[in-house]
């Protein structure tokens, strides 16, 4: 087993479902309600280029629908994307491309200029923020990766410590210039929801119940609108990556927007449109803790998932994420999702044995509308050839 310093900084941002703990910080870097796992040391790793807030020549907001450009839904219901100039062949097959999707025209969005660092927008009257890493080349078409942090983490901390760099021995950010095409990385900030909220505002930082009306779906769509208003995004290369509570939100996004993401990465998460996984979150003699109201999967939508789980210690208060991920495998199979599964023994943490090159190899292998994988990417650990504590397994869709 590698030293615990590799996992401590991420374990503290875990999924927490349980009673409110008095005095628990809501803005720190991983405080836990009672009974949770590990405290989070400051990593000292800064996000690449994360040097400041939004700026523009005139400093003014970008109004959707103005000449600065709002993303408009295509008339046939598709997301207004651009063709990739990355040299790939046209997408083929039907993975994730059975239907297109359109933006919700009822969402009121005011876009502000987006730059490296902290950017903001106004959605339905509420200001929301998100951290941005931009590649050197922002003039050509870019891939887009969303990073969803764990409970009680900050977006900037998560984005700064999302992958373990073996040579330096540190958790570091993804490099937006190391992907095979320019990559824009966006780490949204949560709205501080918790399991015991006021006026029905229940969640785990993220709106994972979800609420009615939902809080974070409009925020997600607003970010897409504002990003597309300012940059050229390859709509076949949009990806979502989440850990713990952020993985649960990543999972619900994959159900709510099944024709948007080329692939999703879910580390120590759960799918609560799966009855078996719902049953894992029961207290008080079997009374459901939360009334989950997730969109159902349609097997015809297909999809691609990289999931990881961390052994018997991958546990968050009243749910075993190890059990949840094991239940997720037949659930995803029965819904025609192609899964790369990586198991490790670091508990409730991101997998420190998966390198940036492995993640990027996995993401690059997936283009919306393209065929699913037929095997694990070549650089991945296997049961025969593990990397550290990690072995990966391939589960093709039926």
N, C-alpha and C positions, 0 to 999 in steps of 0.2 A: 504494500500500500504506500502511495506517495504521501508526503507530509500533508498535514491537515491545512496548512497555509494555502494550499491550492484550492481548497473548497470553501474555506471559511467566509471569504468576502462575498460569495454568491449565495451560500446557504441561508444567510440571514434575510434574504429577500423572498422568503418562501410563501407558499399558499397557506393561509391561516383561516380556518373555519372553526369558530368556537366563541366562548364568552369574551366580553370585553375585559381587558386587563387594565386596571386603574394605573395611570401614570405611564402608560406605554407611549413612546414618542410616535407621532404620526408623520414626522418630516425627517426623521433620521435615516440612516443608511442600513436599516434592517432590524429595528427593534421588534420583538415578538410579544404577543400575548403569552400568558403563563404557559409553561409546559412545552415551549418550543425548543428548537435545536441549538442554534449557534449565534453568537454575536458577530457582527461584521466589523473587522478592522478597516481603517482607511487604507485604501490600496495605493494612493499616491500616484495613480496612473491617470493622466489626463486624456480626454478624447482628442483624437487627431484633428487639429485645426479648430478646436472648440474654443474660439477666442473672443466671442462677443455676440451681441444681439443683432437684430435685423437692421439693415440700412439700405438706402437706395439713393440715387441722385437727388430726388425731391423729398424723400422721407415719407411720402404719403401712402395711404392704404390703396390696395388694389381692389376696386369694387367689382364683384362678379357682374358680368354683363357689360363692363366698360371696355374701352379700347385696349386696356391692359390685358383683358382676356379672361373670361370665365369658361371653364370646361362645360360645354353643352352636351347633353345626351344626344347620341345620334338618333335620327328619326326612326330607325328600325329598332330602337331599344338597346343599342350597343353602347359600351363605354367609348367615348371619343378618344381613341388611341392613335398612335402613329406606328408606321411600319418600322421594324428594326433595321438599322443600318449597320448591324454588327457582322454582317456577312453570313448569317445563318440562312439555311433554306427556309422556305415558307413552312409554317406549322402544318403538321399533318396528323392524322388520327383524330380521336374524339375526346382525349383526356381533358376534362374541364371545359370543353367548348361546345357542349350540346346546345346552349343558348347563351346569348350575351346578356348583360344586365345594364340598367340605366341608373343614373343618379336620381335621388329623391328631390323632385323639383320644389317640394314644400319646405326644404331646409333653407333658412336665411343665413347667408354667409357673407362676411366681409373679410377679404384677404389683405394681409399686410405683406410687404416685401419679405422674401425668404432668403436667408443667407446662412453661412456656417455659424453655428452657435444656437442661441435660443431665438426661435421665431414664434409668432403668435397669429391668431385669427379670432374672429368673433363668429360664433355659431349660435343661432337662435337666441341672440342677446347676451351670450356668455363668452367671455374671453378665455381661450384655451391656449396652451403653449406646447411646444415640441422642440426637441433638440435635433439639429441637422448637421450631418457631415456631407460635404460636397466633394466630388472628385475634381481634379485639376481642370479637366475638360468638361465644361457644362454646356458647350455649344452644340454638341451632337446628341443623339438619342441616348438616354440613360436607362439602366435598370433601376428598380426601386425596391428597397428592403425596409420593412417596418420592424422595429424592435420593441417588444412589450415587456416591461419590467415586472418583477415579482412584487409581492405585497410589501408595502412600507419601504420600498426602494425609491430612489430618485432616478428619473430618466437619464440624467447626465452620468450618474454613477454606473447604472447598468450598461449604457453604451460605452463607457470607458473601460469596463471589466468583463466583456462578454465572451472572450476567447482566451485560452491560456497559451502563452508563448513560452515554449520550452527553453530556447536559448537564453532568454532573459530571466526566466523564472517568475514572470509576472502575468497577471490578468491584464489584457490590453484591449483596445478597441479594434473593430474591423478596419481594414485599410480600404477606403473607397476607390483607390487607384489600382488595387491588386486584382480586382475582378476582370474577367476577359473583356468587358466593355465598361465604360464609366458607370459607377454605381452611386446612387444617392441613398443615404441611410437616414432614416427618420425614427427617432425615439420619442413617442408621445409622453406627455405628463398626464397623470391620472387626476381625477377630481376628488379623491379622498373618500370614496364610498367605503362603508364598513358593514359588517353583518347585522349590527344593531344601529339602524339609522333613523333619522327623523323623516316624517311624511312619506314613509315607504321607500326612502332612498337607501337601498340595500345593495351591497356589493362587496368586493374585495379590491379596493382601489378602483378596479374596473367594474363596469356594469355587466356582471356575468350571470345575473338572474334571468333575463334582463328586466329592466323596469318598463313600465308603460306610462308615459312615453319613454323610450330608451334615451340614455344619456350619451353613450360612447359611439353608437352607430352613426348618429349625425356628425359627431366630431371626426370620425374616421372619413366619412364622405366629404366633409368640409376640407380636410387636409388634402384629399385627392383633388378636389376642385382647385384649391389654391396652388398646389404643386403643378398641376397641368396648365394653369393660367400663366405660369412663369417659365416652366421648363418643358423640354420635349422628353416624354417618358415612353419607353417601349412598353406598350400595354400587354405584350405577351411575356414580359419578364418583371412581374410584380410578385414579391415574396413577403411572407410574414413569419416572424421568429418570436417565440415567447418562452418565458421561464415561469413555472409555478402558476401563480394567479395570472401572470401574463400569458402563460401557455394555455390556460383555460380560456382566456379571452381570444387568443389566436385560434383556438379550436371553434369557438362560437362564430368567429368571423368566417371560418372556412365553411360553416353551415349556412350562414346568412348570405354570403357572397360566393357561391360555389363556382362561378364562372369568371372569377377575377384573378385568383392566385395561381401561378404556375406550380407552386409547391409551398407547403407550410412546414415549419420546424417547431415541434412541441416538446419541450423538455420538462419532465415532471409535471404534466398537466392531466386533464381529464376531459371526457366528452359527456356532458349531462343531457344529451339526447339519446344516450344509451341507458336503458332501464337497469342493467346490471351495475353500471357505474353510479347511477342515482342511488341505488341501494347501499352503496358504500358510505354515504353521508347520512346516517340515521342516528338519532339520539333519543333519549326518553322512551325506551322500550319500543323502538321501531317507528317512532313518529318522524316523518320527513322533516329535515331541518330547514330546507328551502324548497319552495315550489318552483322547480325548474321549468322554464317555458322557452325551450330552445327550438329553433327550426329543425325539422326532420331532415335527414339525409335522403337524397334520391340516388339510388345506385347508378342511374343513367348519367349523372353528373360526373362521376368518377373523381379522381383527385390523387394527389401525391403527398405523402406525409413522411417526415423523418421524426421519429419519437425516441426519446431517451428516458431511462429511469435508473434509479440509483440504489437498488437492492432493498433489503429489509429496513434500513434506516431512512428510506425515502418516504418520510411520514410527516404530515402537517396536522397536528392537533387531533382531529377526529377522522382523518382519511389517510389511507395508505396509498401513496401515488404509485408505488410498485404494483399493488393490486389493481389500481385503476388502469395502468398501462397494460397489464396483462389481460384485463377484461376488454380493453380497447382493441386488441388485435383481432379477435373474431368479429367484433362489431364493425371495424373498418373493412375487414375482408368481405363481410356480408353486404357492405355498401359499396363494393367495387373500388375501394381505395387501395393504391399500391403503397406499401409501407417498407421503409428501411428502419429497423429497430436496433438501437444500440443500448446495451446494458453495461452498467458500471457498478462500482461498489463504493461510491463516495457519498452516499446518502442524498439528502435534499440539496442538490447542487447541479449547476451546469456540468456537463461532462468535460473534465479537463484534458482528456485524451483526444478529443476531436479538435483538430487544428483548423486554422483559417483555411488552409488549402483544401482540407476535406469538406468543410462547409461550402466553400465556393465551387468545388467540383460537383457536389450534390446539386446546388442551385443551378449551375450552368447547364446541367444535364436536363433541366426541365424548362420547357417553353410552352406557354399556354396554347393548347390545341395540338401539341406534339404528342408523340407516343410516350407511354410510361416506360420506366426503366425495365430492363429484362434481367438485371442482376445488380448487386451492389456496385457502386462506383469503384473503380480499380484501386484507389488509394485508401479505401476504408479498412478498418480492422475486421477480422473475421474470427470465428471460433477457432479455426486452425492456426491463425496468425493474429493473435490479439495485440493491441497496443496498450501497454500498461494494464489497467484493470478493465479495459473496454473490449467487448466483442460485439460485432454487429451481425444482424440476420436480415435476410431479404424475404419479404412476404408479398408475392405478386398478387394482383387482383385476380378474381376467377376468370 
